[in-house]
Amino acid sequence: MPHVLQLLLIVLGGLAIGGSLGLLGGGGTILTLPLLLLLGVEPKTAIAMSLVVVSATAAVAAAGHARAGNVDWRAAALFAPTTALGGYAGGRAAGWIGDELLLLIFTGLMLAAAGAMLRPAPARSQSAADPRALVMVLQGAVVGAITGLVGAGGGFLFVPAFALLGGMPMQRAVGTSLVVISLNALAALAGHLGHVTIRFELTGVLTAAAVIGAWCGALLARRAPDALLRRAFGVVVLLVAIWMLVRSPYVRMLLSE
């Protein structure tokens, strides 16, 4: 790929990654990882690089949502510590699993999250909007371990967890997700660093573009209807999951038999 076209792809991709995080509270890694694979980065290195991009970008987007009052700090405080520990443990365990198997696990989780968000939202009682602390702590540990294993910031699981299980409005689920994503991605990155080498120039350019996109996405999220955010989140995750399935050698081998 010519250098100019590659740079254009990186910048436009970064804007889309940041816009998705700022607007939907997720989608950072599920867009970053395929983009890096398309640019020729090997899978485990791409996973670690995506965590750098997502952690920095989510922190910027979270600040915008916090200023608008769209962060549930109690939920974030309950989720973040065990999520970070789970993310680090998952990141360490990833070194023992093959590249393409990790990507296939990643894709399966994306499909499950997309299906959950595309279903009509169930009616929630007031008590459902304030889940018990122990439940949230355990959810955080499980989600953190899963996202650390597959190198995801976690928004594609955190947003459904907060919106569907916690009963939060989407804008609040998005803002809370971003706070937890920034910490979880950083912890998962620490787990991956022992077995990858990051390409800092590419990572830096992608992160800069993503930060700009995140700032714009956070502004748009304040005005977007709740139902529209849910559907947009589900569609983005579903489309990227389909692309990941199409490129998977496991799936192609199965179809060729």
Sequence and secondary structure as in RCSB ss.txt:
>XXXX:A:sequence
MPHVLQLLLIVLGGLAIGGSLGLLGGGGTILTLPLLLLLGVEPKTAIAMSLVVVSATAAVAAAGHARAGNVDWRA
AALFAPTTALGGYAGGRAAGWIGDELLLLIFTGLMLAAAGAMLRPAPARSQSAADPRALVMVLQGAVVGAITGLV
GAGGGFLFVPAFALLGGMPMQRAVGTSLVVISLNALAALAGHLGHVTIRFELTGVLTAAAVIGAWCGALLARRAP
DALLRRAFGVVVLLVAIWMLVRSPYVRMLLSE
>XXXX:A:secstr
  HHHHHHHHHHHHHHHHHHHHHHS  HHHHHHHHHHHTT  HHHHHHHHHHHHHHHHHHHHHHHHHTT   HHH
HHHHHHHHHHHHHHHHHHGGGS HHHHHHHHHHHHHHHHHHHHS      TGGGS  HHHHHHHHHHHHHHHHHH
T  SHHHHHHIIIIIS   HHHHHHHHHHHHHHHHHHHHHHHGGG    HHHHHHHHHHHHHHHHHHHHHHTTS 
HHHHHHHHHHHHHHHHHHHHHH HHHHHHHH 
